[in-house]
Amino acid sequence: MTRIHKEHSAMKKSSIILVAFFATLAVLVGFELRASGQQHKEPIGYEDTPMLPGGKWHVHDGRRPHPPIVTPGTFSSQQAPGQPPSDAIILFDGKDLSKWQSAKGGPAEWNVQDGYFEVALGKGDIETKEKFGPIQLHLDWSEPNPPHGESQSRGNSGVYLQGQYEIQVLDSYNNITYADGQTGAVYGQHPPLANACRPPGEWQTYDIAFTPAIFQGGEVVMPAYVTVFQNGVLVQNHTEIWGSTGHRIFPHYKPDIGSTGPLVLQDHHNPVRYRNIWIREIKPAA
């Protein structure tokens, strides 16, 4: 090998070593910068912005607590119920009525089969053993098929929030009744914004957000409010509830009920089916 070739080979090796050295140095410097960045991050948010109402937090306040992480569930189909979100309280999972009792006392005696339960005619309303305040509620329900009766006698049941305020369950598919008594109504008070009923025999859904009334000294200082989606269609939009619901009565509040109550499902002598019932308790944001 000639002297020139030897020098060229030596220079080539030196270049390779230098490239490797600088590459390693770049990696180490990058790592140090990232580590330093993790230890000395710039502050998030601001403390020199206007104060929000309540005098606790600034606009974009970086010290304000973050909400909890909730893994979303899945939607129901005609073939199978959906899955609840990760923080839901499961009231019926298709197996038993252990979270329920008769509204008259004693065990719930409705019929459980094939992943749903059905109103047992004449056994009376059932209610949750647990009481709730502000909630997000989901349930699936299905009307008898073939249908029987008409108006209020066709597939009648009801979902009572806090045991007082009925969201009507009825077969309103090609079935005319009074507007404040059809499916999705706050019974006897507010008709739904739309008739979103599926045919009898198909599974339908309610997604409900409910805020109870607030009482002080036996007086209502804030009424109850409810928002209802039926089959994904908005049928009640932050609707003010005027008091406990009932048949042919003017609604009045009952201050002695307090701030919580059970979820009640009505036995109206029609074999309505329910499945996939869960609740999320709603707590104020920070």
Summary of the structure (lengths in Angstrom):
residues: 286
radius of gyration: 30.2
end to end distance: 78.6
largest distance: 112.9
contacts: 782
relative contact order: 0.17
helix: 16%
strand: 30%
